[in-house]
Amino acid sequence: MLLSHHGYSVGVTSRRRDLLANLAGNSSGSIIYEAFDVADTTAMQRGLAALIERLGGLDLLVISAGVGHINADLVWEAERETIAVNVEGFAAAANIGMQHFIAQGTGHLVAISSIAGLRGSGDAPAYNASKAFVSNYMEALRQNMARRGLPIATTDVRPGFVDTAMAKGDGLFWVASPEKAAKQIYGAIRARKSHAYVTKRWWLVAGLMKLLPNAIYDRL
């Protein structure tokens, strides 16, 4: 909605067509949509390619699809779903976007990873690991584009807690509203930052997480 408000022609995707239709109907700008499951990488790549064609091109791709489970019992189905969406689905979508950007010589890929990707979690093993994959993949793509000498930007957005259904567990703090998070993400996109913490003060937690010895971190 924020991109549409700022004059972008926007294409959105989701598994649920009814939600997409409602979003498009309530927008004051131009929004088109395609419904598909990002975990079905064949259908997703087909649907994303169709959306790009309907838009008449692509300058900015934001990949925000993701799932997460509190899964200390290591139930495989929860781990499998997380990997299918957050790793395979993300990488397939990123590949479609980057191949398009390389062909046209410009573009901007944005991925919503998480501060959770900085360290592992005994309560959510696949989720934290999948977000580390996203951040490392984005860094690799940035390096790849630099070596090619192409002006293609990559932005790794690392949110803390945002007041959505994805925010699970006890002891949540610094919970941002979706509106505040969206504004800061839009600012990072406009500035073409390589990475951004949302909200900005989460860089403090990120720094602490990186420095904590394993003996202390394992007891948290």
C-alpha positions in Angstrom: 0.0 0.0 0.0 2.9 2.4 0.8 4.6 1.8 -2.5 1.3 2.3 -4.3 0.7 5.6 -2.5 4.1 6.8 -3.7 3.3 6.1 -7.3 4.6 2.7 -7.9 2.7 0.2 -10.1 2.5 -2.7 -7.7 2.1 -6.4 -8.2 1.4 -8.5 -5.1 1.3 -12.3 -4.6 -0.1 -14.6 -2.0 -1.6 -18.1 -1.7 -5.1 -16.6 -0.9 -6.7 -15.0 -3.9 -9.5 -13.5 -1.8 -7.0 -11.5 0.3 -5.3 -10.2 -2.8 -8.5 -9.1 -4.4 -9.5 -7.3 -1.2 -6.1 -5.5 -1.1 -6.3 -4.5 -4.7 -9.9 -3.3 -4.3 -9.0 -1.1 -1.2 -6.0 0.5 -2.7 -6.0 4.0 -4.1 -3.2 3.1 -6.5 -2.6 0.5 -9.2 -2.3 -3.0 -7.8 -2.4 -6.2 -9.8 -2.0 -9.7 -8.3 -1.2 -13.3 -8.9 -2.1 -16.1 -6.5 0.3 -19.0 -5.9 2.2 -20.9 -3.2 5.8 -19.9 -2.9 6.7 -23.4 -1.7 5.6 -24.8 -5.0 8.7 -23.3 -6.8 7.5 -24.4 -10.3 4.1 -22.7 -9.9 5.7 -19.7 -8.2 8.3 -19.1 -10.9 5.6 -19.3 -13.5 3.3 -17.0 -11.6 6.0 -14.5 -10.9 7.1 -14.4 -14.5 3.4 -13.8 -15.5 3.1 -11.0 -13.0 6.3 -9.3 -14.3 4.8 -9.5 -17.8 1.5 -8.0 -16.7 3.4 -5.2 -15.0 5.3 -4.4 -18.2 8.6 -4.9 -16.4 10.2 -5.0 -13.0 12.4 -2.5 -11.2 11.9 -3.6 -7.6 11.2 -7.0 -6.1 10.4 -7.4 -2.4 10.4 -11.0 -1.1 8.5 -11.1 2.2 7.0 -14.6 2.2 7.9 -16.6 5.2 6.7 -19.0 7.9 8.0 -19.7 11.4 7.2 -22.3 14.1 8.1 -22.5 17.7 9.4 -26.1 17.4 11.5 -27.2 20.4 10.2 -30.7 19.9 11.7 -30.8 16.4 8.5 -31.9 14.6 9.8 -32.6 11.1 6.7 -31.3 9.2 7.2 -27.8 10.8 10.9 -27.8 9.9 10.1 -29.0 6.4 7.5 -26.3 5.8 9.9 -23.6 7.1 12.7 -24.8 4.8 10.4 -25.1 1.8 9.1 -21.5 2.1 11.9 -19.6 3.7 14.8 -21.2 1.8 13.7 -22.9 -1.4 10.8 -20.5 -2.1 12.9 -17.5 -1.3 15.8 -18.6 -3.4 13.6 -19.4 -6.4 11.9 -16.1 -6.3 15.2 -14.2 -5.9 16.6 -16.1 -8.9 13.6 -15.0 -11.1 14.1 -11.4 -10.0 17.9 -11.3 -10.4 17.8 -13.0 -13.9 15.4 -10.2 -14.9 17.5 -7.5 -13.4 20.7 -8.8 -15.0 19.0 -9.0 -18.4 17.9 -5.3 -18.2 21.1 -4.1 -16.4 19.4 -2.6 -13.4 17.0 -3.3 -10.6 16.6 -3.7 -6.8 16.0 -6.9 -4.8 14.8 -6.6 -1.3 14.4 -9.6 1.1 12.8 -9.6 4.5 15.0 -11.8 6.7 15.1 -11.3 10.5 17.3 -10.5 13.4 16.7 -14.1 14.3 19.2 -15.1 11.5 22.1 -13.9 13.5 22.2 -16.9 15.9 20.6 -20.3 16.2 17.6 -21.0 18.3 16.8 -24.2 20.2 13.1 -23.2 20.1 12.9 -22.5 16.4 15.9 -24.3 14.7 14.7 -24.1 11.1 13.3 -20.6 11.3 16.6 -19.0 12.6 18.7 -21.1 10.2 16.4 -20.1 7.2 16.8 -16.4 8.0 20.6 -16.8 8.2 20.3 -18.4 4.7 18.4 -15.3 3.4 20.9 -12.9 4.8 23.9 -14.8 3.5 22.3 -15.3 0.1 21.6 -11.6 -0.2 25.2 -10.8 0.7 26.3 -13.2 -2.0 24.1 -11.6 -4.6 25.4 -8.2 -3.7 29.0 -9.5 -4.2 28.0 -11.1 -7.5 26.5 -7.9 -8.8 29.6 -5.9 -7.7 31.9 -8.3 -9.6 29.8 -7.9 -12.7 29.9 -4.1 -12.4 26.1 -3.9 -12.5 24.1 -1.2 -10.7 21.7 -3.8 -9.2 21.0 -3.2 -5.5 20.2 -5.7 -2.8 18.7 -4.9 0.6 18.5 -7.3 3.4 15.8 -6.1 5.9 16.3 -7.6 9.4 13.2 -6.9 11.5 12.9 -7.4 15.2 9.4 -8.0 16.5 6.5 -6.6 14.4 2.9 -6.8 15.5 1.8 -9.5 13.0 0.9 -13.2 13.2 4.6 -14.0 12.7 5.5 -12.5 16.2 5.3 -15.6 18.4 6.5 -16.6 21.8 6.8 -15.0 25.2 8.8 -12.0 26.3 8.4 -9.9 23.2 9.7 -6.4 23.4 10.2 -3.3 21.2 7.2 -4.6 19.1 6.7 -2.2 16.2 3.4 -1.5 14.5 3.2 -2.7 10.9 2.8 0.9 9.7 6.1 2.0 11.5 7.9 -1.1 10.1 6.7 -0.4 6.6 7.8 3.2 6.7 11.3 2.2 7.8 11.5 -0.5 5.2 10.5 2.0 2.5 13.2 4.4 3.7 15.8 1.6 3.4 14.6 0.9 -0.1 14.8 4.5 -1.1 18.3 4.8 0.3 19.3 1.5 -1.4 20.9 0.3 1.8 22.6 -3.1 1.7 20.9 -4.0 5.0 18.6 -2.4 7.5 17.3 -3.3 11.0 13.7 -2.6 11.6 13.1 -0.8 13.9 16.5 0.9 13.8 17.3 0.3 17.4 17.5 -3.4 16.9 21.1 -2.9 15.7 21.8 -2.7 19.5 20.4 -6.2 20.1 22.2 -7.4 16.9 25.5 -6.2 18.2 25.0 -7.9 21.6 23.9 -11.2 20.0 27.0 -11.3 17.8 29.3 -10.8 20.9 27.7 -13.2 23.4 29.8 -16.2 24.1 28.1 -19.6 23.4 28.1 -20.5 27.1 25.9 -17.4 27.9 23.8 -17.5 24.7 22.9 -21.2 25.3 21.3 -20.4 28.6 19.1 -17.6 27.3 
